[in-house]
Amino acid sequence: MKQKNWLSIVLSFATQCRTKIILSVVFAIGSVTAGLVPYLSVYQIITQFISGAPEMNDVWKWCLIGLVAYAVRFLCYGISTTLSHVSAYTILENIRLKLAQRLMKAPLGTVLNESVGKLKSVLVDRVETIELPLAHMIPECISNFMLPIAVFIYLVNIDWRMALSMLITVPIACVAYAMMMKGFNKQYADYMESSNYVNGVIVEYVEGIEVIKAFNQSSSSYEKFAKAVASFKDYTLKWYQSTWKYMNFGNAVLPSTLLGTLPVGMLLYVCGSLTPQDLVMCLILSMGVVGPLMNFTTYLNEMKTIEYAVHDVDKLMNVTELPDVAEPAVLESHNIELKDVCFAYEQDGKQVLDHINLMLPQGSFTALVGPSGGGKSTIARLVARFWDVTEGAITIGGKNIKDIPLSQLADVVSFVTQDNFLFNCSIKENIRLGNPSATDEEVYAAATAACCDEFVLALENGYDTMAGDAGNRLSGGEKQRISIARMILKNAPVVILDEATAFTDPENEEKIQRSIAALTKGKTLLVIAHRLSTIKNADQIIVLKDGQVHKTGTHGQLLDTDELYQNMWEAHIGAKNWSAGSLERRNDCV
Ligand code: ADP
């Protein structure tokens, strides 16, 4: 697919602040125009003195005009940059908000498959890069570009030969810049690849520091880290070395406009076709374009960085959203049905679920068991619509979940995973996330039902303790009970528990089972359990193997008829007996 032009993308971001940006450009042009007036004043004053009989009133008048214009120039410039900065930061804020909303609406897989480092880099650094074109380049480039053009027109007015002589350095510098830019696109692509690799290694190093230390791998991991950083340095230095001669030559030649204007001006003066005041004026003006021209070339360098940043932001801004509907759905019941469901995580990828048919009646307790990788978690995620099924349909109360608005579905389904993420606010507010309109009493009641009282009240500020402060002191099981309290408060009619009891100690286990019982009473419950003993009483147990339903039945029925289930049960009982006298062993196969 053809990539969109980066400037048109930037301008599309800018539509919301169009008036401010246009005004900013107008003031930038005003600033450039006012900047020319002092030159005109100098010209008039020189003319007065060269005439031999200067009119002092006129001289003072032109001094004043020059001074006022100089002040107007900076005033206009100030207004222009203020307007462009206000617009730029408003636009950055909106881009970040839009990106966050987009991520919320994208399938969870799209978000999870990106590394945290990459997402942070786009949301923070890349978006920040867009500030440069919006706040500086659009107004400043226009003025920096316009000033030389205005000077050129003015010089043409004085003497076209002087105007042309001012441009003598431009083709020479262009040749140098062209040599510098040879293979630039390829070099820059390599540079970005190299830079992304280093970022990845750095994030991996920081994120994995616990594992690195635990396995005493600090020297080998540090080596990979140091190698990546060193090779990035070598690459950038090599690139710089191959271009700096051309760059410096171009930068030295381009502003040396006197190379053309001085000899040509002298010649014309000697031949009598240029007055002395015109000669002085042309020399002064030609030197006045140096600054803006140099600023302009600096932006040329920045453009590629911006182009990459803009495309990264645009890509994330355009990730596919899960299709949503606006009309709230009327659900007859909370029966869940999977009809001929097939699913692959990637297009044309491995089929993870193969024609699954399941019925979970309202208020029933269904358990998914089976060997690791069989597709248990995938089914749970599909019911919560973290992804869309590839084929078939999932219905709740007879309605295809694709026809239920995502926000309504989120209210209907509670998903308890082993990822017990606590936000950096008080424990009370963390629980209240389950139902933002709940009163304090309702929050405390949910916490009590989830067996949180005993450990939360022991914290310095009880339920008002910040989760960040308490984070290190809370065990995995305690964090899990806080998450369960959140779900109890949410009180959704469908509850999915994905390996919720996987990493808990026996003492916690009992409390967690009690809190789960409080959470799931009367709900349509789907559980993926590690320990078969916790799902013995399920209304139906589904044995999943290689993405297919291998067998369905109650615990008793499966023990009598299914060898795979018998083996899993025996392994579980064996593990339990073994754990009685030793450490609790975690059986990972169910
Ligand atoms: P279970 O819960 O039974 O252990 P899962 O549903 O987690 O099984 O996984 C089923 C299959 O899907 C496995 O082969 C696994 O590798 C694959 N899988 C799981 N999550 C993803 C993902 N986010 N992207 C790609 N493949 C995945």
Residues whose N, C-alpha, C, O or C-beta is under 5 A from the ligand:
A	BS01	ADP	Y345 V352 P371 S372 G373 G374 G375 K376 S377 T378
